[in-house]
Amino acid sequence: MKVLVTGSEGYIGTRLVQVLLDKEFDVTGLDTGYYEEGHLYDMKGAEYPLIKKDTRAVTPEDLKGFDAIVHLAELSNDPVGQNDPEITFEINHRGTMKLAEAAKAAGVRKFVYFSSCSIYGASEQVSDENTTPNPLTAYAQSKVMNEQALSKMADDTFSPVRMRFDLVVNDLAASAHVNKLIKMSSDGTPWRPFVHIMDVAQAVVLTLNAPAEQVHNKLFNVGSNDNNYQVRNIAEIIAGVFPGCKTEFGDSTGDKRNYRVKFDKIKEVLPGFECKWNVKKGAEELKQIFEEVKMDSEVYHSRLYTRLKQIEYLKNEHKVDDHLNWTV
């Protein structure tokens, strides 16, 4: 199967591409290159073709011959989104719609879209795929808009699949390693679901291999019911993996997002899906990597590993314009 992975140079994309290559998919990447310098360590993976292009500039001609697209290439996370909501909507919503329309015109059958559990916002109930979204940020709002628009595009020739998940542990673990401190803006009581990228990759592989009718126009929460945690518990687990690490919490006026999520549907629709990772195992993996690359304060605070800092750098150096189009 010939698969295009957009956002292939990002921190999720790099791992996902390697998994797909290992599973013998014919993979091509597409990435605009905002973060191409920010590779923390050499994964020594196989080479693959890379299209350096913004999703806003993609045409049907670029996408001819692909059987499926896995779409990650958006401005990632809530802080980046809130920095300039209008640009977030331009790239994350209108850019995604342009890509999907080009894919459909080019005859691409499957379109796997990476959404986010942040669309649940703040909720006292345990949310599932039928829960009405409550997005609190521009990033989450664009995800909801894309989910709805992609669903309307579904027909006999085009099968969109939307996946929701949360990935938050990396920065907390890095702070624990470098600063011996995990400092939270909230009081630690909000709930979040967590999933490891390798479990997300497993879901993508199963979706690509599934008959089109099995996943056609489906929406999945990707994760495990066992991996809903209060943020305080996450901090404590990570602190237990990094010796000598302390935790500090803010107050209840911090981050308002609070949601627990059910993950029953994906196991019913994709038999064989089972999360193999939890927060402790993921933190232990990160600790090993940080030690191997000798992660220090200079690296941790570098613009290369903080998305918002890198975007601001590119703008200040006039490498991109106010709409984040390359000028060079």
Buried (B, 14 or more C-beta within 10 A) or exposed (E): BEBBBBBBBBBBBBBBBBBBBEBEBBBBBBBBBBBEEBEBEEEEEEEBEBBEBBBBBBEBEBBEEBBBBBBBBBBBBBEBBBBBBEBBBBBBBBBBBBBBBBBBBBBBBBBBBBBBBBBBBEBEEBBBBEBEBBBBBBBBBBBBBBBEBBEEBBEEEBBBBBBBBBBBBBEBBBBBBBBEBBEBEBBBEBBBBBBBBBBBBBBBBBBBBBEBEBBBBBBBBBBBBEBBBBBBBBBBBBBEBBEEBEBEBEEEEBBEBBBBBBBEBBBEBBEEBEBEBBBBEBBBBBBEBBEEEEBEEEBBBBBBBBBBEBBBBBBEEEBBEEEBEBEE
